[in-house]
Amino acid sequence: MISNVILFDAISVQNWTYILVGLTFALYIGIAIWSRAGSTKDFYVAGGGVSPLANGMATAADWMSAASFISMAGIISFAGYDGAVYLMGWTGGYVLLALLLAPYLRKFGKFTVPDFIGDRYYSKTARIVAVFCALLVSFTYVAGQMRGVGIVFSRFLEVDINTGVIIGMLIVLFYAVLGGMKGITYTQVAQYCVLIFAFMVPAIFISIQMTGNPIPQFGFGGKLSDGTGTYLLDKLDGLSTALGFSEYTEGSKSMMDVFAITLALMVGTAGLPHVIVRFFTVKRVRDARKSAGIALLLIVILYSTAPAVAVFARTNMIETVSNKRYDAVPKWFKKWETTGLIEFTDKNNDGTIQYVADASQNELTVDRDIMVLANPEIANLPNWVIALVAAGGLAAALSTAAGLLLVISASISHDLIKKIIKPSISEKGELVAARLSAVGAVCVAGYFGINPPGFVAAVVALAFGLAAASFFPAIILGIFYKRMNKEGAIAGMVVGITAMLLYMVKYKLGWFDDTLPDKSEWWFGISPEGFGTIAMLLNFVVSIVIMKFTPQPPENVQEIVERIRIPSGAGEAVGH
């Protein structure tokens, strides 16, 4: 028995990673082959016959991307209280989606969000604008996923990030192109199981290690198990202030920016095409509601654990690295240093790592995206647990990347080619076009994964802002306001997406300036991640104003609104 344990521990992290990642990849590929798509309906919406439980698990996996698994706890660990905006925005947004949109869009019964907008607003122009917005949102979002894949591969398989992105591209291409939504759905069921197990196991280990409590959510607010009676959060506050940082439990963002980011993430969630399309895969409207509820419960498991993981990782990192001799740092530090995601610059040549808030004296640079992945190594957990986190991170990134690639593929093959360019195309021809579109989308996604405009959560937050600025008003008004017409919707989407893009490229990418503008130049003190709220309000205002001065929608379109909004036998809607 003892020899087996020794052998178990003797297997290196890299070999464990090969084993666990190899097994999970084989599972994903096997599912894709078993569930390969044979029709466009299979490819776009998995044949429309997915059970609520399977769809709930797939939706949870689709929703919990690399940003949720890898980056959310990372950003909370550095931003402290301020990082909670991501937690509140993404969780609240899913509730908004489940209550306001999912049942109605399922009742509408189309394949894609541009399909809904094209038919609801009886316009090819509206469909084209929606396709453009869907592609923009999806490519921005998928860039974060591919970067997450690259980070995992670069550390655990010891290849550079670019090579890791290419490996991830090939894997997701295989099951996305072969299986379409049918293959992606059942692959995502498996990926949810992998990612949630991989996230919870180290969290439980470290919670026991630090607080003696096996439930991370309780350990997060509990006392340390060192007998001092000190609360974990009090200790982290003390460590932070000693290094010149603000207290971990205090926020520094303005109330306006917190509100703007939270709302942008919420309404952006409700406008994300790759999440919305999941509700087209079930048989009935009732099943859409059930799967939304199941997904929310499954998402809460990870989201309620992320703040605890952030605190564990931040505390352990400070204690094991700050003011330590560089020649005596733990092995994990040297391993991650080879990836370029953690760097030590000895400014005073004393051989000691100075990790402080003052940028002129600080000698340590840490990429936020490594915190969850490095957490088990920092805590000195067994090698198999470290490798398990790698497999979970890949599952999270690849599950969302596959859903996004399908949105891109469907937007091109169904909404552009089938509905506008060549309506006479055969089903077989459309399926071929969908698969070719997926190949092209993977290549573009890989490029953005290699050259992303920031860390994973920031890139993904921008995608939410773009979705909030473009889709959310058009969908909400399309469902609940019969008087809304094509002129208003098109003008609103164009103004909203343009405003968000201009703000993003100026204040996030710095394209209009030699240097990136300072925070003091932000409009109303709102960051690029939160500007989606302003762009969304512009969209609403423009849509309604233009609508007031243009003709009403045709009667048949207003009847569509009645059908999707009112349950059968409930009578007619009254008024507009």
Secondary structure, DSSP 8 states (H G I E B T S, - for coil): -HHHHHHHHHS-HHHHHHHHHHHHHHHHHHHHHHT---SHHHHHHGGG-B-HHHHHHHHHHHHS-HIIIIIIHHHHHHHGGGGHHHHHHHHHHHHHIIIIIHHHHHHHT-SSHHHHHHHHTT-HHHHHHHHHHHHHHHHHHHHHHHHHHHHHHHHHS---HHHHHHHHHHHHHHHHHHHHHHHHHHHHHHHHHHHHHHHHHHHHHHHHHHHS-S-HHHHHTSB-TTSS--BHHHHHHHHHHHTT---TTS--S-HHHHHHHHHHHHHHHTT-HHHHGGGGSBSSHHHHHHHHHHHHHHHHHHHHHHHHHHHHHHHHHHHHHTT-BGGG--HHHHHHHTTTSEEE--TTSSSB----S-TTT--EEE-GGGHHHHHHHHTT--HHHHHHHHHHHHHHHHHHHHHHHHHHHHIIIIIIIIIII-TT--HHHHHHHHHHHHHHHHHHHHHHHHS-SS-HHHHHHHHHHHHHHHHHHHHHHHHH-TT--HHHHHHHHHHHHHHHHHHHHHHTS-TTSSS---GGGSGGG--TTTHHHHHHHHHHHHHHHHHHTS----HHHHHHHHHHHS-TTS------
